[in-house]
Amino acid sequence: MRISRNDLNMNMALLVSKRATCLRAEVGAIILLDGRVASTGYNGPLPNTEHCDDHVCDLSKPCTRAVHAEANAIYNAARQGIPLEGAEMFCTYRPCEKCFEAIVQSGIKKVFYLHEYKTDKRTYQEVYHRYFMQGIKLEQLEDFNRQVLDEK
């Protein structure tokens, strides 16, 4: 049976998340232009720095080293000279406030996500309103059909 585009794209974001080096969470994001993957990102430290592990990160404290998947996907597109005006993003977690700002500034117009961002205490209505006011569609994929990956 043929899977939907949303399921295909979210499965790709999950696959990208398997590259994450952060021990707290594996997060992945893909950005699409005209239905085609334009950029990907996963969470982890900056290039040419140590990967996260028990010796580098104190898991009892907030992370200060990882670049978020959504931001990495946007940065990767910028580095390649790919404009993101009107693009769609699929990410495994709802973007945090800082990633929301990057999404607004990059011109992305639709954001699909799988899980709620763990430390964000705002209600869905508060978050949705922020996206709506910026002309960005925000949608949680509640009926997601996992095809290729199992979560940890």
Secondary structure, 3 states (H helix, E strand, C coil): CCCCHHHHHHHHHHHHHCCCCCCCCCCEEEEEECCEEEEEEECECCCCCCCCCCCCCCCCCCCCCCECHHHHHHHHHHHCCCCCCCCEEEEEECCCHHHHHHHHHHCCCEEEEEECCCCCCCCHHHHHHHHHHCCCEEEECCCCCCCCCCCC
